[in-house]
Amino acid sequence: MNTFFGSLQHVFATANKIQMLWGIGVLLVMLILAVLHHIWRDDPKKLGRWRLLCLLPLLICIAHFVIYVNSCTQLLSFFIPLYLLGIFALLPMITAKRRIGHRIMAVPVALLSALAGFYYCGTAPNVFNFSRKSYTDSFHAMIQAMDQYYILKEWKEVDFAALEEKYLPLVQSAEQEQNPAKFEEAVGLVKNELHDGHVFVEGDYDSDTYKTDRKFYGYGLGLVRLSSGEVIAICTDEAVQKQGISDGTVITKWNGKPVLQAADEDVPDLGMPVKANDDFISVMNLCITGGETVEVSFLDKGGKEQTATLSDVGNLEAHHKAFERFTHEQEFETAEEIYAANFKSKMLNDNCGYIQVIAEGTEHGVQDILGYLMGNHKWAREMFREKLNDLKAQGMEYLVIDLRNNMGGLDEIGCALCDLLTDQEWYGQGLGIRKNGQYTCVSDHGIHGTGEFADLQVVALTNYECVSAGDGTALYLSKLPNVTLVGITDPQGCNQETGGVCVLSGGAVTLGFPTGLVLDETGVPNVETKTDRISRNPVEERIPLDHDAAMAIFRDGQDYELNWAIKYLEDHAE
């Protein structure tokens, strides 16, 4: 029970106190109304007044809507539990004069109100509506909100005042032009400085009308950095091939600069937490920088350096194709599609089993909430147990767990999988409280080994788009002696709880950030990188990306990483 009450303490500590007071206020009014009805029920005049007073919770909710939501309806969903309380308060008016009927009505209304009120107070959102302010005023308000609520301010040593001063001129310029695209770009630069995968910026405006000064170019090829440090061309089109550059051609310079120097200097900071991942992806993004033409130096078949002038082809098709083949990311349009594909299991061959974990979430909301509060997701553990037993019955001797492009969710689901793969006790995550810049753990969520599959050799396959609870699952699996975490890149490097939202001027730009604290066994933020941006959750075996591997991935469209993982398990089978 200590875990449960500690989890509740964490939840209520993370909730926005002002929003919590609104919920408590509505509940208190409803409680007073219940007492007044008991006192006034035999007086027709007073009962009439009581029925009018039942409008008070709804009026409070309307006032809340005007203050926090009006003109920004995208925030409405955050406050639905509060507004339901205002509606529930109206229901007893129907049976006010009927003693038995009122009692029958009062019981479910009281239960529903208690559930909605408790849920709202525990999840009182850290969302801020600055949409009625100007660009500069909403930007300032956003900086203040993040300075107060951004959970990693101290860990990442963020000086928000300095960031505001640095980027305010860009915001002012955007305001003079009334250009939401430039406003989004300025806010995005602040986001990138935090190097936090849980901080996001979204725009909501006509992107055909409003543009920034930055332009991306496509030259009919992609680029990738090999493990050797060489950069080669990939996904080349016919026009580029006619100039002597084909898939696998070594690129030496980009617009006269050594190619790695150009990637470092000319590709903007991507805001990725792990610097090594950023360096890798920057090379892939170099091929969309330059101008209407770009000078590309390369080694011809004889090993001599040649230079070609490539022209902008007007699309980024080659660049997009390179990323699609590198990440193998699946497209999902609805949550139902994610649930249907998540935890998919199969045999890859006669000996190797496979489980894909797209997200640490299920369609069983109550199970997820209980698993989070108790630090023990029983449904997930039983689900994984059934799948592993089924694979074992089909001849599984070793296993690949695919965490690539994992969207995150609840770390407890990852811990439930780890429970079955070890016979030991391991630390998972600690739910924490931030107070005066200090971090305190209040609830320890661990891995409690059952030993059922502790002898199973496992590879956990990851990449730079494995985020949040996926990052946590990758870390927890890597602790187990029979599991090896592998990948070409490291997981993204973020594991805190999301929750902060700022909607800026006119609703054109929205920024999100983490507000819930997750700690490791030493009491510091779990997984998150510090200012050095060195991964605290690196892969244990780096999948080498040589020329043949690059051709298999980018030219032939093969799942090279998965094939490598299978071979690794075969080579290390006992």
C-alpha positions as CSV (number, residue, x, y, z in Angstrom):
1,M,0.0,0.0,0.0
2,N,3.0,2.3,0.4
3,T,3.4,2.2,-3.3
4,F,-0.2,3.1,-3.9
5,F,-0.4,6.0,-1.5
6,G,3.0,7.2,-2.7
7,S,1.7,7.1,-6.3
8,L,-1.3,9.1,-5.2
9,Q,0.9,11.7,-3.5
10,H,2.9,12.0,-6.7
11,V,-0.3,12.4,-8.8
12,F,-1.7,15.2,-6.6
13,A,1.7,16.9,-6.3
14,T,1.9,17.0,-10.1
15,A,-1.6,18.4,-10.5
16,N,-2.1,22.1,-11.0
17,K,-3.0,23.6,-7.7
18,I,-5.2,26.4,-9.0
19,Q,-7.2,24.0,-11.2
20,M,-7.5,21.6,-8.3
21,L,-9.1,24.4,-6.2
22,W,-11.7,24.8,-8.9
23,G,-12.6,21.2,-8.6
24,I,-12.6,21.3,-4.8
25,G,-14.8,24.4,-4.9
26,V,-17.4,22.8,-7.1
27,L,-17.4,19.6,-4.9
28,L,-17.9,21.8,-1.7
29,V,-20.8,23.6,-3.3
30,M,-22.4,20.3,-4.2
31,L,-21.9,19.0,-0.6
32,I,-23.5,22.2,0.8
33,L,-26.4,21.7,-1.6
34,A,-26.9,18.1,-0.3
35,V,-26.9,19.3,3.3
36,L,-29.3,22.2,2.5
37,H,-31.7,19.8,0.7
38,H,-31.8,17.7,3.8
39,I,-32.6,20.8,5.9
40,W,-35.1,22.5,3.5
41,R,-36.9,19.5,1.9
42,D,-40.1,20.1,3.9
43,D,-40.3,23.8,3.1
44,P,-41.7,24.4,-0.4
45,K,-40.3,28.0,-0.6
46,K,-36.8,27.1,0.5
47,L,-36.9,24.1,-1.7
48,G,-37.6,26.4,-4.6
49,R,-34.5,28.4,-3.7
50,W,-32.5,25.2,-3.4
51,R,-33.4,24.3,-6.9
52,L,-32.1,27.6,-8.1
53,L,-28.9,27.1,-6.1
54,C,-28.3,23.9,-7.9
55,L,-27.3,26.1,-10.8
56,L,-24.3,27.3,-8.9
57,P,-21.9,24.5,-9.8
58,L,-22.8,24.9,-13.5
59,L,-22.3,28.7,-13.2
60,I,-18.9,28.1,-11.7
61,C,-18.0,25.8,-14.6
62,I,-19.2,28.4,-17.1
63,A,-17.0,31.0,-15.3
64,H,-14.1,28.5,-15.5
65,F,-14.8,28.0,-19.2
66,V,-14.8,31.8,-19.9
67,I,-11.5,32.2,-18.0
68,Y,-9.5,29.2,-19.2
69,V,-11.1,27.8,-22.4
70,N,-13.0,30.5,-24.2
71,S,-11.5,31.1,-27.7
72,C,-9.4,28.0,-27.3
73,T,-11.7,25.0,-27.6
74,Q,-8.8,22.6,-28.1
75,L,-8.3,22.8,-24.3
76,L,-11.9,21.7,-23.6
77,S,-11.1,18.0,-23.3
78,F,-8.8,18.7,-20.4
79,F,-11.6,20.0,-18.3
80,I,-14.5,17.6,-19.1
81,P,-14.5,16.0,-15.7
82,L,-14.9,19.4,-14.0
83,Y,-17.7,20.4,-16.4
84,L,-19.5,17.0,-15.8
85,L,-19.7,18.0,-12.1
86,G,-21.8,21.1,-13.1
87,I,-24.1,18.8,-15.1
88,F,-24.4,16.2,-12.3
89,A,-25.5,19.0,-9.9
90,L,-28.6,19.6,-12.1
91,L,-29.9,16.1,-11.9
92,P,-31.2,16.2,-8.3
93,M,-33.4,19.1,-9.3
94,I,-35.6,16.7,-11.1
95,T,-36.5,14.7,-8.0
96,A,-36.2,17.5,-5.4
97,K,-39.8,17.1,-4.1
98,R,-39.8,13.3,-4.0
99,R,-38.2,11.9,-0.9
100,I,-37.6,8.4,-2.1
101,G,-37.0,9.4,-5.7
102,H,-34.5,12.0,-4.6
103,R,-32.6,9.4,-2.5
104,I,-32.5,7.1,-5.5
105,M,-31.1,9.9,-7.6
106,A,-28.7,11.2,-5.0
107,V,-26.7,8.0,-4.6
108,P,-25.5,7.6,-8.2
109,V,-25.0,11.4,-8.5
110,A,-22.9,11.4,-5.4
111,L,-20.8,8.4,-6.6
112,L,-20.4,9.9,-10.1
113,S,-19.5,13.3,-8.7
114,A,-17.0,11.8,-6.3
115,L,-15.3,9.8,-9.1
116,A,-15.2,12.8,-11.5
117,G,-14.1,15.2,-8.8
118,F,-11.4,12.9,-7.5
119,Y,-10.1,12.2,-11.0
120,Y,-10.1,15.9,-11.9
121,C,-8.4,17.0,-8.7
122,G,-5.7,14.3,-9.2
123,T,-5.2,15.1,-12.9
124,A,-5.9,18.9,-12.7
125,P,-4.1,19.9,-15.9
126,N,-1.1,22.2,-16.2
127,V,-2.6,23.8,-19.3
128,F,-2.5,27.5,-20.0
129,N,-4.6,29.5,-22.4
130,F,-2.5,32.5,-23.6
131,S,-4.4,32.7,-26.9
132,R,-5.9,36.1,-26.2
133,K,-2.5,37.6,-25.7
134,S,-0.2,39.1,-28.4
135,Y,2.8,37.2,-29.7
136,T,5.2,38.8,-27.3
137,D,2.9,38.7,-24.3
138,S,2.0,35.0,-24.8
139,F,5.6,34.2,-25.4
140,H,6.5,35.9,-22.1
141,A,3.7,34.1,-20.3
142,M,4.8,30.8,-21.8
143,I,8.4,31.4,-20.5
144,Q,7.0,32.1,-17.0
145,A,4.8,29.0,-17.0
146,M,7.7,26.8,-18.1
147,D,10.0,28.4,-15.5
148,Q,7.6,27.4,-12.8
149,Y,6.3,24.0,-14.1
150,Y,9.0,22.5,-16.4
151,I,10.0,19.5,-14.3
152,L,13.6,19.3,-15.6
153,K,14.5,23.0,-15.1
154,E,17.2,22.2,-12.5
155,W,18.4,18.9,-14.1
156,K,19.0,20.5,-17.5
157,E,20.2,23.8,-15.9
158,V,17.8,25.9,-17.9
159,D,17.9,29.7,-17.7
160,F,14.5,30.7,-19.1
161,A,15.1,34.4,-18.7
162,A,18.1,34.1,-20.9
163,L,16.1,32.1,-23.5
164,E,13.4,34.7,-23.5
165,E,16.0,37.5,-24.1
166,K,17.7,35.5,-26.8
167,Y,14.6,34.8,-28.9
168,L,12.3,37.7,-28.1
169,P,13.6,39.7,-31.1
170,L,12.4,36.9,-33.4
171,V,9.0,36.9,-31.7
172,Q,8.8,40.7,-32.1
173,S,9.7,40.4,-35.7
174,A,7.0,37.8,-36.2
175,E,4.5,40.0,-34.4
176,Q,5.3,43.0,-36.6
177,E,4.6,40.8,-39.7
178,Q,1.7,39.0,-38.0
179,N,3.3,35.8,-39.3
180,P,2.4,32.7,-37.2
181,A,4.9,30.6,-39.1
182,K,7.8,32.8,-37.9
183,F,6.3,32.8,-34.4
184,E,6.2,29.0,-34.4
185,E,9.8,29.0,-35.6
186,A,10.9,31.2,-32.7
187,V,9.1,29.0,-30.1
188,G,10.6,26.0,-31.8
189,L,14.1,27.4,-31.3
190,V,13.4,27.6,-27.5
191,K,12.2,24.0,-27.6
192,N,15.3,22.8,-29.3
193,E,17.5,24.5,-26.7
194,L,16.0,22.2,-24.0
195,H,17.0,19.0,-25.8
196,D,14.0,17.2,-24.3
197,G,12.1,14.7,-26.4
198,H,8.9,15.5,-24.4
199,V,8.8,19.1,-25.4
200,F,6.9,19.7,-28.6
201,V,5.7,22.7,-30.7
202,E,2.7,22.5,-33.1
203,G,1.3,25.1,-35.4
204,D,-2.3,25.7,-36.4
205,Y,-2.5,28.1,-39.3
206,D,-2.6,28.2,-43.1
207,S,0.9,27.0,-43.9
208,D,0.3,27.8,-47.6
209,T,-0.2,31.5,-46.7
210,Y,2.4,32.0,-43.9
211,K,6.0,31.0,-44.4
212,T,9.4,31.4,-42.7
213,D,12.6,32.5,-44.4
214,R,14.0,29.0,-44.1
215,K,13.6,26.8,-47.2
216,F,14.3,23.1,-47.7
217,Y,15.7,21.8,-50.9
218,G,15.7,18.4,-52.5
219,Y,18.5,17.2,-54.8
220,G,17.4,13.7,-55.6
221,L,19.5,11.9,-53.1
222,G,19.8,11.1,-49.4
223,L,22.9,10.9,-47.2
224,V,23.9,8.6,-44.3
225,R,26.9,8.4,-42.1
226,L,28.5,4.9,-41.8
227,S,30.1,3.6,-38.7
228,S,33.5,4.2,-40.3
229,G,32.7,7.9,-40.4
230,E,32.3,8.0,-44.2
231,V,29.2,9.6,-45.6
232,I,27.5,7.9,-48.6
233,A,24.7,8.8,-51.0
234,I,21.5,6.8,-50.7
235,C,18.1,6.7,-52.4
236,T,19.6,8.5,-55.5
237,D,17.4,9.3,-58.5
238,E,18.2,8.9,-62.1
239,A,19.3,12.5,-62.6
240,V,21.9,12.3,-59.8
241,Q,23.1,8.9,-61.1
242,K,23.8,10.5,-64.5
243,Q,26.2,12.9,-62.7
244,G,28.2,9.9,-61.3
245,I,26.6,9.7,-57.9
246,S,24.8,6.4,-57.1
247,D,23.7,4.5,-54.0
248,G,26.9,3.9,-52.0
249,T,29.0,6.7,-53.5
250,V,31.2,8.3,-50.9
251,I,30.4,12.0,-50.4
252,T,33.4,14.1,-49.3
253,K,32.2,17.7,-49.4
254,W,28.9,19.6,-49.4
255,N,29.1,23.1,-50.9
256,G,32.8,23.1,-50.5
257,K,32.9,22.1,-46.8
258,P,34.0,18.6,-45.6
259,V,30.7,16.8,-45.3
260,L,30.7,16.2,-41.5
261,Q,31.7,19.8,-40.9
262,A,28.8,20.9,-43.1
263,A,26.4,18.7,-41.2
264,D,27.6,20.2,-37.9
265,E,27.6,23.8,-39.1
266,D,24.8,24.1,-41.6
267,V,22.1,21.8,-40.1
268,P,20.2,23.6,-37.3
269,D,20.1,22.1,-33.8
270,L,17.4,19.5,-34.0
271,G,16.7,19.6,-30.2
272,M,17.4,15.8,-29.8
273,P,18.4,14.8,-26.2
274,V,21.3,12.5,-27.2
275,K,24.1,14.3,-29.1
276,A,25.2,11.1,-30.9
277,N,21.7,10.6,-32.3
278,D,21.6,14.3,-33.3
279,D,24.9,14.0,-35.1
280,F,23.7,10.9,-37.0
281,I,20.4,12.5,-38.1
282,S,22.0,15.8,-38.9
283,V,24.0,14.1,-41.7
284,M,20.7,12.7,-43.1
285,N,19.2,16.2,-43.0
286,L,22.2,17.8,-44.7
287,C,20.8,16.8,-48.1
288,I,17.9,19.3,-47.8
289,T,20.2,22.3,-47.1
290,G,22.0,24.5,-49.6
291,G,20.2,26.5,-52.3
292,E,18.8,26.3,-55.7
293,T,22.0,24.5,-56.6
294,V,24.6,22.7,-54.4
295,E,28.2,21.6,-55.1
296,V,28.7,18.0,-54.1
297,S,32.1,16.4,-54.1
298,F,32.4,12.6,-54.2
299,L,34.8,9.8,-54.9
300,D,34.3,8.2,-58.4
301,K,34.7,4.5,-59.1
302,G,38.5,5.0,-59.4
303,G,38.7,6.7,-56.0
304,K,39.3,10.2,-57.4
305,E,37.4,13.2,-56.0
306,Q,34.9,14.7,-58.5
307,T,32.5,17.6,-58.0
308,A,29.0,17.8,-59.4
309,T,26.4,20.6,-59.3
310,L,23.0,19.4,-58.2
311,S,19.8,21.4,-58.7
312,D,16.8,21.5,-56.5
313,V,14.2,19.1,-57.9
314,G,11.3,20.7,-56.1
315,N,10.5,17.9,-53.7
316,L,12.0,16.0,-50.7
317,E,11.1,12.6,-52.0
318,A,14.6,11.0,-51.7
319,H,15.0,12.5,-48.2
320,H,11.6,11.1,-47.0
321,K,12.3,7.7,-48.6
322,A,15.6,7.5,-46.7
323,F,13.9,8.1,-43.3
324,E,11.1,5.8,-44.1
325,R,13.5,2.9,-44.8
326,F,15.7,3.7,-41.9
327,T,13.0,3.8,-39.2
328,H,10.5,1.2,-40.6
329,E,7.9,3.3,-38.9
330,Q,4.3,2.2,-39.3
331,E,1.4,4.6,-40.1
332,F,-1.5,4.6,-37.6
333,E,-4.6,6.8,-38.0
334,T,-6.5,5.8,-34.9
335,A,-5.8,4.5,-31.4
336,E,-7.7,1.4,-32.3
337,E,-5.1,0.7,-35.1
338,I,-2.3,1.0,-32.5
339,Y,-4.0,-1.3,-30.1
340,A,-4.6,-3.9,-32.8
341,A,-0.9,-3.9,-33.8
342,N,0.6,-3.5,-30.4
343,F,2.2,-6.5,-28.7
344,K,2.0,-8.5,-31.9
345,S,3.9,-11.8,-31.6
346,K,5.1,-14.4,-34.1
347,M,7.9,-16.8,-34.9
348,L,10.6,-15.3,-37.2
349,N,12.0,-18.7,-37.9
350,D,12.0,-22.1,-36.3
351,N,13.8,-20.9,-33.2
352,C,13.4,-17.2,-32.9
353,G,10.3,-15.6,-31.4
354,Y,9.3,-11.9,-31.8
355,I,7.2,-9.4,-29.8
356,Q,6.6,-5.9,-31.1
357,V,5.9,-3.2,-28.4
358,I,4.7,-0.1,-30.2
359,A,3.5,1.6,-27.0
360,E,3.2,0.9,-23.3
361,G,-0.5,1.3,-23.3
362,T,-3.7,-0.8,-23.6
363,E,-7.3,-0.3,-24.3
364,H,-8.0,-1.3,-20.7
365,G,-8.1,2.1,-19.0
366,V,-8.9,0.9,-15.5
367,Q,-6.2,-1.7,-15.7
368,D,-3.7,0.9,-16.8
369,I,-4.6,3.3,-13.9
370,L,-4.4,0.5,-11.3
371,G,-1.2,-0.7,-12.7
372,Y,0.3,2.8,-12.5
373,L,-0.9,3.4,-9.0
374,M,0.1,0.0,-7.6
375,G,3.3,-0.2,-9.6
376,N,2.1,-3.6,-10.8
377,H,0.3,-4.1,-14.2
378,K,-1.2,-7.5,-13.7
379,W,-3.1,-7.5,-17.1
380,A,0.1,-6.7,-19.0
381,R,2.1,-9.4,-17.2
382,E,-0.5,-12.0,-17.9
383,M,-0.8,-10.9,-21.6
384,F,3.0,-11.2,-22.0
385,R,3.0,-14.6,-20.2
386,E,0.4,-16.0,-22.7
387,K,2.4,-14.7,-25.7
388,L,5.7,-16.1,-24.4
389,N,4.2,-19.5,-23.6
390,D,2.6,-19.6,-27.0
391,L,5.9,-18.8,-28.7
392,K,7.7,-21.4,-26.6
393,A,5.1,-24.0,-27.6
394,Q,6.0,-23.2,-31.2
395,G,9.7,-23.9,-30.6
396,M,11.1,-20.5,-29.4
397,E,14.6,-20.8,-28.1
398,Y,15.4,-17.0,-28.2
399,L,13.4,-13.8,-28.6
400,V,13.5,-10.4,-30.2
401,I,11.6,-7.6,-28.5
402,D,11.1,-4.8,-31.0
403,L,11.0,-1.4,-29.4
404,R,11.8,0.7,-32.4
405,N,9.5,3.8,-32.8
406,N,8.0,3.0,-29.4
407,M,5.5,5.8,-28.5
408,G,5.7,5.4,-24.8
409,G,2.9,5.1,-22.2
410,L,3.2,3.5,-18.8
411,D,6.6,2.2,-17.6
412,E,4.7,-0.4,-15.5
413,I,3.9,-2.3,-18.7
414,G,7.6,-2.6,-19.6
415,C,8.3,-3.7,-16.0
416,A,5.6,-6.4,-16.3
417,L,7.4,-7.8,-19.3
418,C,10.7,-7.7,-17.4
419,D,9.1,-9.6,-14.5
420,L,8.9,-12.7,-16.7
421,L,12.4,-12.5,-18.1
422,T,14.3,-12.5,-14.8
423,D,14.3,-14.3,-11.4
424,Q,15.7,-11.3,-9.6
425,E,14.5,-8.0,-8.1
426,W,15.4,-4.9,-10.1
427,Y,14.6,-1.2,-9.7
428,G,12.2,0.2,-12.3
429,Q,11.2,3.8,-11.8
430,G,10.5,6.1,-8.9
431,L,7.6,8.6,-9.0
432,G,8.9,11.8,-7.6
433,I,8.0,15.3,-6.3
434,R,9.8,18.4,-7.2
435,K,9.9,21.1,-4.5
436,N,12.2,24.1,-4.4
437,G,14.3,22.6,-7.1
438,Q,14.8,19.4,-5.1
439,Y,13.7,15.9,-6.2
440,T,12.2,13.4,-3.8
441,C,11.0,9.9,-4.6
442,V,7.6,9.0,-3.0
443,S,6.8,5.7,-4.8
444,D,9.2,2.9,-6.0
445,H,8.0,0.8,-8.9
446,G,10.2,-2.2,-9.4
447,I,10.7,-5.4,-11.4
448,H,9.8,-8.5,-9.4
449,G,11.2,-11.5,-11.3
450,T,9.0,-14.6,-11.6
451,G,11.9,-16.6,-13.2
452,E,9.5,-18.2,-15.8
453,F,11.7,-17.1,-18.8
454,A,14.9,-16.1,-17.1
455,D,16.9,-18.6,-19.2
456,L,15.6,-17.1,-22.5
457,Q,18.2,-15.3,-24.5
458,V,16.7,-11.9,-25.6
459,V,17.6,-9.1,-27.9
460,A,15.8,-5.8,-27.4
461,L,15.9,-3.8,-30.6
462,T,15.7,0.0,-30.3
463,N,16.3,3.3,-32.2
464,Y,16.2,7.1,-31.7
465,E,12.4,7.2,-32.0
466,C,12.0,4.9,-29.0
467,V,10.7,7.5,-26.5
468,S,9.2,8.0,-23.0
469,A,8.1,4.7,-21.4
470,G,9.7,3.0,-24.4
471,D,13.0,4.6,-23.2
472,G,12.2,3.2,-19.8
473,T,11.4,-0.3,-21.1
474,A,14.7,-0.3,-23.0
475,L,16.6,0.7,-19.9
476,Y,14.9,-1.9,-17.7
477,L,15.4,-4.7,-20.2
478,S,19.1,-3.8,-20.5
479,K,19.6,-4.4,-16.8
480,L,18.7,-8.1,-17.2
481,P,21.7,-10.4,-17.8
482,N,19.9,-12.4,-20.4
483,V,18.8,-9.4,-22.5
484,T,21.0,-7.3,-24.8
485,L,19.9,-3.9,-26.0
486,V,20.9,-3.3,-29.6
487,G,20.5,-0.6,-32.3
488,I,22.2,1.6,-34.8
489,T,21.2,4.6,-32.7
490,D,20.4,4.9,-29.0
491,P,16.9,5.4,-27.6
492,Q,15.7,9.0,-27.6
493,G,16.6,9.8,-24.0
494,C,13.4,11.1,-22.3
495,N,11.3,9.5,-19.6
496,Q,9.4,12.1,-17.7
497,E,5.6,12.4,-17.6
498,T,3.9,14.8,-20.0
499,G,1.2,17.2,-19.0
500,G,2.1,20.9,-19.6
501,V,0.5,22.7,-22.4
502,C,0.6,26.4,-23.4
503,V,-1.6,27.6,-26.2
504,L,-0.2,30.9,-27.5
505,S,-1.5,33.9,-29.4
506,G,-4.6,33.2,-31.4
507,G,-4.2,29.4,-30.9
508,A,-1.6,29.5,-33.8
509,V,1.1,27.8,-31.7
510,T,1.0,25.2,-29.0
511,L,3.9,24.1,-26.8
512,G,3.8,21.0,-24.6
513,F,6.3,20.0,-21.9
514,P,6.7,17.4,-19.1
515,T,5.4,18.2,-15.6
516,G,5.6,14.8,-13.8
517,L,8.8,13.6,-12.2
518,V,10.2,10.1,-12.8
519,L,13.4,9.2,-10.9
520,D,15.9,6.3,-11.0
521,E,17.2,4.4,-8.0
522,T,19.8,7.2,-7.2
523,G,17.0,9.8,-7.0
524,V,17.8,11.7,-10.2
525,P,15.6,12.0,-13.3
526,N,15.4,8.6,-15.1
527,V,17.0,8.3,-18.5
528,E,17.1,12.1,-19.2
529,T,20.3,13.6,-20.5
530,K,22.1,16.4,-18.8
531,T,23.7,19.4,-20.5
532,D,26.5,17.1,-21.9
533,R,23.8,15.3,-23.9
534,I,25.5,11.9,-23.3
535,S,23.0,9.0,-23.4
536,R,22.2,7.5,-20.0
537,N,20.5,4.6,-21.7
538,P,22.9,3.6,-24.6
539,V,22.6,0.4,-26.6
540,E,24.9,-2.4,-25.3
541,E,25.7,-3.6,-28.8
542,R,25.9,-1.1,-31.6
543,I,24.7,-2.5,-34.9
544,P,27.4,-1.6,-37.3
545,L,26.3,0.4,-40.3
546,D,28.8,-0.5,-43.1
547,H,28.3,-0.2,-46.9
548,D,26.5,-3.5,-47.3
549,A,24.2,-2.7,-44.3
550,A,23.3,0.7,-45.8
551,M,22.6,-0.9,-49.2
552,A,20.3,-3.5,-47.5
553,I,18.4,-0.8,-45.7
554,F,18.2,2.1,-48.1
555,R,18.5,0.5,-51.5
556,D,16.8,-2.9,-51.0
557,G,14.3,-1.9,-48.2
558,Q,15.4,-4.8,-46.0
559,D,14.9,-4.8,-42.2
560,Y,18.6,-5.2,-41.7
561,E,18.5,-4.5,-37.9
562,L,16.0,-7.3,-37.3
563,N,18.0,-9.7,-39.4
564,W,21.2,-8.7,-37.5
565,A,19.4,-9.3,-34.2
566,I,18.4,-12.8,-35.2
567,K,22.0,-13.6,-36.3
568,Y,23.3,-12.2,-33.0
569,L,21.1,-14.5,-31.0
570,E,22.0,-17.5,-33.2
571,D,25.7,-16.7,-32.7
572,H,25.4,-16.3,-29.0
573,A,23.0,-19.2,-28.4
574,E,24.2,-21.5,-25.6
